[in-house]
């Protein structure tokens, strides 16, 4: 913002100018910094309307298989979050992006969404739709840099209105519960679906082509014993 470099600058900026140029949200932020309450405190987080998991790839991806592996991994993570909040999803949304910071390269930013016949928490059902949407959007000749999925129309898990013609797998909840408990105990990805291709024969972890570049990732001193600083 012009002339505003610190919070103190924002506090003393002209209120009418802020509102006219940048809208009511920034004007309210200024008033909050001045000690005037504009936003009520939410002691209980409201229910989410959607859950989105997306990542930028470590390098540009050109193969459909690699993009499908990425969105499958994101879908599994989104479903874990969904069940962790005791919610169910009524639909799913998938999007792909090429690199917008390469204006000379061909650009393509598709997205597709689809509603489920009946709300679900089952990762298997989500994966079937996610993979189909990804394949339907796929176009050769583009270099993809980002992908993501969103679970839509979220409702409480214990409020379920079935469909007369839709068959519900009675083992679904039990299977998903086993997966969630295994991953909570042994680490994320300990149990996953083959579509994410996280492991090769023998159970060894594999690095996907689309994996994020984490060479500059800060050490986790507070949560990982093997990353504690050693003083000699």
N, C-alpha and C positions, 0 to 999 in steps of 0.2 A: 504494500500500500504506500502511496506517495507520502514521504516524510515520516512514516511510522516505522521505526526500527525496533522498538522495545515495547513492553507492556505499559511502561510509564508514558510513552508517546501516545499510545492508544487511549489511555485514561484522560489525557489533556487535549486530545483532538477535538475539533468542532463537531458536536453531536449531529447537527442538522446536515452537515456535509457528508458525514459517515452514512447517515440514513439514506440520503438522496443518491449517493454514488454506489453504495455497497449493500444496501438493504437493511431490513429490520433485524436480521440475525446478528450482524456485527454491531449494530447499535445496542442491542440487548447485552452483548458480550461486554461492551464498554461500560454499561451501567452496572453489570455484575462486578467488574473490576473497581468501580467507584463505591462499592458497598451497597448497592441497591439491588435487592433480590428480584430477578425476573423469571427464574426457572424454579419450579418446585422440586424438592428433594424426593427422588423415587427410592423408597426403602426396599421395595420389592420389584425386581426386574420384570417388566411386562412380557407376556408371551411373544415369542418371535413370530413374524409372518413368513419368514423364509430363512434358509440356511444356505450360505454360499461358500464353496471351497474352490479357490482358483490359484494358479501359480504361473509365474513367468518361467519359461524353460531356460536351462543353462546355456543352450545353443539352439539355433533354429532347427526345426524338425520338418522333414519332407516326406516321411513315410506314414501312411494311414495307421499301420500297426502300432507305431510308437505313440501317436496321438491317442489312439484307443486305450493303450496301456495307461496313459496319463489320466484320461477322464475316468477310467475305471478305478484308479487309485483315489482320485478326488471323491468319487461317488461313495466309495467305502468309508472314507473319513467323514463325509457329510452324514451318512447313515448312522455312524457311531455317535455323532453329536446329536442327531435326531432322537435316538433311543435314550441317550443320556439325559435328555430333557423330558422324557416321557411324552414325546410327540409323535405324530404320524403325518405323512406327506400325501397331499392330494394330487401333486403333479411334479414334474421335473423340467428343468431348463438347462440347456447346454450351449456354450458359446466357444468360438475359436477366434484368435486374432493373429494376423501377421504383424510384423514389426513396424509400428507407426513412426519410429525414429529413422527409418530408411525410406524417405519419400520417393526415391528413384526406383524402389522395388515395387512389384505388383502388390496391391493391397486387397485384402479380403477379410471381412469381419462378420461372419454369419452367426446366427443364433436361432435355435428352435426350441419349442416347449411342447409338452404333451401332458394331458391329465390322465391319471390312472382311473381304471374302472371303479376301484374302491380304494380309499386311503390305505397306505401301507407303511410298515417299518422294515420290511424285508429287503435286505441289500440285493438279493438275487433278482427281485422284480425290478428294482431301480436300474441294475446293471443292464438288463435286457433292453430297456427303453433308451438308456444313455448310449449304448453302443449303436443302436439303430439310428438315433438322431445324429450321432457323429458321422456315421457312414453316409447318411442322406445329405449332410452338409459338405462332405469332403470334395475338394476340387484339386486336381493335380496341377503342378506348376507353381504352387505357392509355398513359401517358407514360413511355417507357423512358429510363433514366439510365445504364445500364451493360450491357455484353455481353462475352462472352469465349468462347474455345474452348480445348479441351485435347486434345492427342494422347496416346493411352493405349496401354498394353501395349507399351512400347518394347523393341526387341531390336536386336542388332547388325545392321548393314546387310548384312554379308557372309554372314549365316546366313539363308538364305531357303528356306522350304518352300512350294513352289507348290501351286496347287489344280489338280486334274485337269481341271476344266471352266472355269477362269478363264483368259482370254487376257491375256498380259503384253505390253505395248507395248515392243518392243525399242529404241525411240528414247527411252524415258522418261528414263533416266539421263543421256543426252547432252543432252536438252533442258533438264532441270533444272540441269545443270552449266553450260550456257551462260547461263541466267538468273542463277545465283548469281555467276558471274564478272563478268557485266555490271554487276550491282548493287554488287559489291565495288569495281569500278573506277570507275564513274560516280556512285555514291551510291544509297542505298536508294530503291527506287521508280522507278529509271531504266527498269526493265523490269518490268511487272506485268500481271496479267490484267485484262480489261475489267470484271469483276464488282466490282472495288474502286473503279472510276470515279475514279482518281487524276488523269486527264488529260482534257482536252476536245479538240475538233478543233484541230489545229495543234500539239499536244504540250505545251500550257501546263499547268502545275500548277493544280489547283483545290482550294479549301478545302471539305471536306465539311461537311455540316450537323452531323454528330456529332463533329467534331474537338474535341480537348481545348482548354480555355481556357488559353493559355500567355502571357497578357499579363504575368504576373509571373515568367516564366521567367528564371532567372539567366543572364547572358551567358556564353558558352563561351570565356573568355579563353585557355585553354590549348590549345584545339583548332581555333579558327576565326580565321584571319588578319583577317577583316573585323570582328571583335569585340574586337581588341586595344585597350587603352586608349592614347589618344594624348596625349602631354605636349607642351604648346606653351609 
